[in-house]
Amino acid sequence: MLYRAHLLSPEAPARLKEFADGGLLVDEAGVIAGAGPFEVLRAAHPDAEVTDLRPHWILPGLIDLHSHLPQFECVALDGLELLPWLETHIFPAESRFRDADEASRAARDYFRSQLALGTTTSVVYLTVHQEAADRAFREAERCGIRGVLGKVMMDRHSPESLLEDTGTSLAQSEELCRTWHGRDGGRLAYAFTPRFAPVCSRELMAGLARAAERHGAYIQTHISESVGEIERVRELFPEAADYTAVYAAAGMLGPRTLLGHGIHLSPSERDRIREAGATVVHCPRSNEFIKSGIMPLRRWLSEGLSVGLATDVGGGPKLDMWGEMAAACNASKTRWAQQRLQALRLDGVEGLDDALRGRLARALDLEPDAPVTPVEAFHLATLHGARALGQEARIGSLDPGKEADFVVVDPRRVDPAAARAEAPAGEVLSRLVYRSDPAMVRATYVRGRLCHALD
């Protein structure tokens, strides 16, 4: 099939590649066989069936690196910070997933919602229930989404309804991994999923790290999301130098490790995460909603840390990765403005020499970081998300040889002057990000299969 549309794809963190009258050639296996000017591809493949999508645009599918399927029903419940929010809203909701039929329904709705918003790859936390996890995989297999899923693991300091025996947790997780990891040619994969260090024993974390290594599976967990969480880790692991050291001691850090949030990481923690090749997953709307803080995104990127992007539903209020891109940009602008204001105030303090003023500015982190742009956020939500999963050769852009995960969008839905002549790609992308509307997503394809179409 040869699709005709305006093609837009990431090429580098701050650079786009586009073909205004483009063609995307997808073979019978769902692989991109060509991407470029439509007339060139048409001439080279005169027998290809053509689907003319103009004036719509084709972009690579979005990659959500961190979300919680069972928390979808708890979105937008305001007023609490992380730990009390978990106890009040989240743990009771997850306990209901002992009903496997309820788990199937929730998974079906969840994945349909993601596909309708242009997300083609979903990295998901489930619950501690093995049957519910199996049902979620079945729904992902059926609907066509690309998924990395994992049964949550928690064997201490947890509600009785969710508390697991260590050996049982490891055995059930490994059984799910054997069943689902690499399913359908790698479209589905398994992630060993310890919720976070405060509810996991050392034995559990070390055991899952060994299991993940045996199977070549992923590990996903949380790190340094809130100050209260960090203090709790310090109390429970007094021998550890810091939060990152807990995971390092268990053998959990590696290139297939996804660490949710990472807002309050020290320089030495960032060094160890970078050296291990792990990825910190930025969830800006969740960080704001639960009052956790603002990740220094520009700083982390400039240091060479691998950073992905995610919705973190239900801490985040929506499964919309377009809005998450906007939130990442806006959070970085807020941080830049705060740093600049505080630096100006420091400059106004009398009696400080230049050397002392400089030391204070560095100690208080008042050297402004340039805000992140929509083009950079788009890269995080596509190509860099693929790299975080070790799948950049397979997904993340519209390059030949990759699997055809793409989304068809109508930029007119978010343009106040919809009748205007076509604008530059950067302007169109900016409006898609900052003015996102579910109706702009006309269709979503995974591996060349139509998984969502707007009626």
C-alpha positions in Angstrom: 0.0 0.0 0.0 1.3 3.5 -0.9 -0.1 6.2 1.4 0.0 9.8 0.1 0.2 12.6 2.6 2.5 15.1 4.2 5.2 13.1 6.0 6.8 14.4 9.1 9.4 12.4 11.1 12.2 13.1 13.7 15.7 13.0 12.4 17.6 14.3 15.4 16.7 15.8 18.8 16.1 19.2 17.3 15.6 18.4 13.6 12.7 17.1 11.5 12.5 15.4 8.2 9.5 16.0 6.0 8.1 15.4 2.5 5.3 17.9 1.7 3.8 15.6 -1.0 5.1 12.4 0.5 4.6 8.7 0.0 4.8 6.0 2.6 5.1 2.5 1.0 4.1 -0.3 3.4 4.7 -3.9 2.3 2.5 -6.9 3.2 4.5 -7.7 6.3 3.8 -4.2 7.7 7.3 -2.9 7.1 8.1 0.5 5.5 9.4 -0.2 2.1 9.9 3.4 1.1 9.4 6.9 2.3 9.9 10.0 0.2 8.4 12.2 -2.5 5.2 10.6 -3.7 5.9 10.9 -7.4 9.2 9.1 -7.0 7.7 6.2 -5.2 4.8 6.0 -7.5 7.1 5.8 -10.5 9.2 3.1 -8.8 6.1 1.1 -7.8 3.5 1.7 -10.5 1.4 -1.3 -9.4 1.1 -0.3 -5.7 -2.4 0.5 -4.5 -2.6 4.2 -3.5 -4.5 5.6 -0.5 -4.6 9.4 -0.8 -4.8 10.9 2.7 -4.3 14.5 1.7 -4.5 17.1 3.3 -3.7 14.9 6.3 -0.2 14.3 7.7 1.5 11.1 8.6 3.8 11.0 11.7 5.4 8.1 13.5 3.3 6.5 16.3 3.8 7.9 19.8 5.6 5.9 22.5 4.3 6.1 26.1 7.0 4.7 28.3 5.2 4.6 31.7 1.6 4.3 32.6 -0.6 2.3 35.0 -3.6 0.5 33.4 -5.5 -0.2 36.6 -5.2 3.5 37.7 -7.2 4.8 34.7 -10.4 5.1 36.7 -8.5 7.2 39.3 -7.4 10.1 37.1 -7.9 13.7 38.2 -8.5 12.9 41.9 -6.8 16.0 43.3 -5.4 17.0 46.7 -2.8 14.5 47.8 0.9 13.9 47.4 2.3 10.5 46.3 2.3 8.2 49.3 -1.2 9.2 50.7 -2.5 9.3 47.1 -1.5 5.7 46.7 -3.1 4.6 49.9 -6.3 6.5 49.4 -7.1 6.0 45.8 -4.7 3.6 44.0 -4.3 0.6 46.2 -8.1 0.1 46.6 -8.6 0.4 42.8 -5.8 -2.1 42.1 -7.3 -4.6 44.6 -10.4 -4.8 42.4 -8.4 -6.4 39.6 -8.6 -9.8 41.4 -11.8 -10.0 39.2 -10.2 -11.1 35.9 -13.3 -10.1 33.8 -13.0 -6.6 35.2 -9.3 -6.6 34.3 -10.2 -7.6 30.7 -12.7 -4.8 30.3 -10.3 -2.3 31.8 -7.5 -3.4 29.5 -9.7 -3.3 26.4 -10.8 0.3 27.2 -7.3 1.4 28.0 -5.6 0.3 24.9 -8.4 1.5 22.7 -8.1 4.9 24.3 -4.3 5.0 23.7 -4.7 4.0 20.0 -7.4 6.7 19.6 -4.8 9.3 20.7 -2.0 8.1 18.4 0.0 6.0 20.9 1.3 2.9 19.2 3.6 1.6 21.9 2.5 1.3 25.5 4.7 0.5 28.4 2.4 -0.5 31.2 2.2 -1.3 34.9 -0.5 -3.8 35.7 -1.4 -5.2 39.2 -0.1 -8.0 41.4 -2.7 -10.4 40.0 -1.3 -13.0 37.5 -4.6 -13.7 35.8 -5.4 -10.0 35.3 -1.9 -9.5 33.8 -2.5 -12.4 31.4 -5.9 -10.9 30.4 -4.2 -7.5 29.7 -1.7 -9.2 27.4 -4.5 -10.9 25.6 -6.3 -7.6 25.0 -3.1 -6.0 23.8 -2.5 -8.9 21.4 -6.1 -8.7 20.1 -6.2 -4.9 19.5 -2.9 -4.7 17.8 -1.0 -2.2 20.0 2.7 -2.7 20.6 3.0 -3.3 24.3 5.6 -3.8 27.1 3.6 -5.0 30.1 4.4 -6.3 33.6 2.7 -7.6 36.6 3.4 -5.4 39.6 5.6 -6.9 42.3 5.3 -5.9 46.0 6.2 -8.2 48.9 6.3 -5.9 52.0 4.8 -2.7 53.5 1.7 -3.1 51.3 -2.1 -3.5 51.9 -3.0 -7.1 52.7 -5.1 -7.3 49.5 -2.0 -6.6 47.4 0.8 -8.1 49.5 2.7 -11.0 47.8 4.8 -13.8 48.9 8.3 -13.2 47.5 8.7 -16.6 45.9 5.2 -16.6 44.4 5.7 -13.1 43.0 8.9 -14.2 41.3 7.4 -17.4 40.0 4.3 -15.8 38.6 6.2 -13.0 36.9 8.6 -15.4 35.3 5.7 -17.6 34.0 4.1 -14.5 32.4 7.5 -13.6 30.9 7.9 -17.0 29.4 4.4 -16.8 27.9 4.4 -13.3 26.5 7.9 -11.9 26.1 8.7 -11.7 22.4 5.1 -12.7 21.3 4.0 -11.9 17.8 7.5 -11.3 16.4 8.4 -9.0 19.3 5.3 -6.8 19.2 4.6 -7.8 22.8 7.3 -7.9 25.5 7.5 -8.4 29.3 8.8 -6.0 31.9 9.5 -7.2 35.5 7.8 -4.6 37.5 8.7 -4.0 41.1 6.5 -1.0 42.1 9.3 0.8 43.9 11.8 0.1 46.6 9.7 0.8 49.6 7.4 -2.1 48.9 10.0 -4.6 47.7 12.4 -6.7 49.6 16.1 -7.0 48.7 15.4 -10.7 47.9 12.6 -9.8 45.5 14.6 -7.1 43.6 17.7 -9.3 43.3 15.6 -12.2 42.1 13.7 -10.3 39.4 17.0 -8.8 38.2 18.3 -12.3 37.6 15.1 -13.4 35.9 15.1 -10.3 33.6 18.7 -11.1 32.6 17.8 -14.7 31.8 15.0 -13.8 29.5 16.3 -10.6 28.0 13.3 -8.8 29.4 12.8 -5.2 30.6 12.7 -3.9 34.2 10.5 -1.0 35.1 10.1 0.8 38.4 10.0 4.2 40.1 12.7 6.4 41.4 13.0 9.7 43.2 9.5 10.9 42.4 8.9 12.8 45.7 10.9 13.9 48.7 8.7 11.8 51.0 9.4 8.7 49.0 13.2 9.3 49.1 13.1 9.7 52.8 11.2 6.4 53.1 13.8 4.7 51.1 16.5 6.1 53.3 14.7 4.7 56.4 14.2 1.2 54.8 17.7 0.9 53.3 20.1 2.6 55.7 23.1 0.8 54.2 22.5 2.4 50.8 24.2 5.6 49.8 21.1 6.8 48.0 18.0 5.6 46.1 19.8 4.6 43.0 22.2 2.5 45.1 19.3 0.3 46.2 18.6 -0.7 42.6 22.2 -1.0 41.7 22.9 -3.4 44.6 20.1 -5.6 43.4 21.5 -5.7 39.9 18.5 -3.9 38.4 20.3 -1.2 36.4 20.9 -1.8 32.8 20.1 -0.7 29.2 16.6 -2.3 29.4 15.7 -0.6 32.7 13.1 2.2 32.7 13.1 4.4 35.8 9.9 6.4 36.2 10.2 10.1 37.2 13.8 10.7 38.5 13.1 14.3 39.5 15.4 14.6 42.5 18.5 12.6 41.4 21.9 13.7 42.7 24.9 14.1 40.3 26.4 10.8 41.4 23.0 9.0 40.8 22.8 10.5 37.4 26.3 9.3 36.6 25.5 5.7 37.6 22.2 5.7 35.7 23.9 7.0 32.6 26.8 4.6 32.9 24.4 1.7 33.2 22.5 2.8 30.1 19.2 3.0 31.9 16.5 5.5 30.9 14.7 8.0 33.2 11.1 8.5 32.1 9.8 12.0 32.4 6.1 12.3 33.4 5.6 16.1 33.6 1.8 16.3 34.1 1.9 13.7 36.9 4.8 15.4 38.6 2.8 18.6 38.6 -0.5 17.0 39.6 0.9 15.1 42.6 3.1 18.0 43.6 6.3 16.1 43.2 8.4 18.8 41.6 9.8 19.8 38.2 12.4 17.6 36.5 15.4 19.6 35.2 14.8 18.1 31.8 17.3 20.3 29.9 20.0 19.6 32.5 19.4 15.8 32.4 19.5 15.9 28.5 22.7 18.0 28.4 24.4 15.6 30.7 23.8 12.8 28.3 21.1 11.0 30.4 18.7 8.9 28.4 15.2 10.5 29.1 11.9 9.3 27.7 8.4 10.7 28.0 5.2 9.2 29.4 1.7 10.0 30.7 1.9 8.2 34.0 -1.9 7.7 34.1 -3.4 7.8 36.8 -1.0 10.3 38.4 -1.2 12.0 35.0 -4.7 13.0 34.1 -4.8 11.8 30.5 -3.4 9.2 28.1 -2.7 11.9 25.6 1.0 12.0 24.7 0.5 15.2 22.7 -0.5 17.0 25.9 2.5 15.4 27.6 4.8 16.9 25.0 3.3 20.3 25.8 3.6 19.7 29.5 7.3 18.9 29.1 7.9 22.1 27.2 5.8 24.2 29.7 7.5 22.7 32.7 10.9 23.5 31.3 9.7 27.1 30.7 8.4 27.4 34.2 11.8 26.1 35.6 13.7 28.6 33.4 11.5 31.5 34.5 11.9 30.6 38.2 15.7 30.2 37.9 16.0 33.5 36.1 13.9 35.3 38.7 15.8 33.9 41.7 19.1 34.7 40.0 18.0 38.3 39.6 17.1 38.4 43.3 20.5 37.1 44.2 22.1 39.7 42.1 20.3 42.3 44.2 21.7 41.1 47.5 24.3 43.5 48.8 27.6 42.5 50.3 28.3 39.5 48.0 31.4 39.4 45.9 31.3 37.8 42.5 33.0 34.6 43.6 30.5 34.0 46.5 27.6 35.0 44.3 28.7 32.4 41.7 29.0 29.7 44.3 25.5 30.5 45.7 24.0 30.4 42.2 25.5 27.0 41.6 24.5 25.6 45.0 20.9 26.9 44.6 20.7 25.7 40.9 20.0 29.2 39.6 21.8 29.0 36.3 18.9 29.0 33.8 18.4 26.0 31.5 17.1 26.7 28.1 13.5 25.5 27.7 12.7 22.4 25.7 11.0 22.9 22.3 8.1 21.0 20.7 10.5 19.5 18.2 12.6 18.1 21.0 9.6 16.9 22.9 8.4 15.1 19.7 11.7 13.4 19.5 11.4 12.2 23.1 7.9 10.8 22.3 9.0 9.0 19.2 12.6 8.1 18.2 14.1 8.4 21.7 11.3 6.4 23.2 12.2 3.7 20.7 15.9 3.9 21.7 15.0 3.6 25.3 13.4 0.3 24.5 16.3 -0.8 22.3 14.0 -0.8 19.3 15.2 2.2 17.3 15.9 -0.1 14.4 12.3 -1.2 14.4 10.1 1.8 15.3 10.2 5.6 16.2 10.4 7.2 12.8 9.2 6.8 9.2 12.4 5.3 7.8 12.5 2.4 5.3 13.1 -0.9 7.0 11.2 0.0 10.1 7.8 -1.4 11.0 4.9 0.8 9.9 3.7 2.2 13.2 2.2 5.6 12.2 -0.6 8.0 13.0 -2.6 10.1 10.5 -3.5 13.5 11.8 -5.5 16.5 10.5 -3.7 19.7 11.5 -6.7 21.8 10.5 -8.4 20.6 13.6 -6.0 22.6 15.8 -5.4 25.6 13.5 -7.6 28.6 14.2 -7.1 29.6 10.6 -7.8 26.2 9.2 -8.1 27.5 5.6 -4.6 29.0 5.5 -2.0 27.7 3.1 0.1 25.0 4.6 2.4 26.3 7.3 6.0 25.3 8.0 6.4 21.9 9.7 7.7 23.3 12.9 4.6 25.6 13.3 2.2 22.7 12.5 3.9 20.5 15.0 3.8 23.2 17.6 0.0 23.5 17.2 -0.5 19.7 17.3 1.4 19.7 20.6 0.0 22.8 22.3 -3.6 22.6 20.9 -4.0 18.9 20.7 -7.6 17.6 20.1 -8.5 14.0 20.0 -10.4 14.6 16.7 -7.1 15.5 15.0 -6.1 11.8 15.1 -7.8 10.3 12.1 -6.2 6.8 12.1 -3.5 4.8 13.9 -1.6 2.0 12.4 0.7 -0.6 14.1 2.9 -2.7 11.9 0.8 -1.6 8.9 -2.5 -2.8 10.5 -5.3 -0.2 11.0 -5.9 -0.3 14.8 -8.0 2.9 15.1 -10.0 5.0 12.7 -12.1 8.0 13.6 -15.7 7.6 12.4 
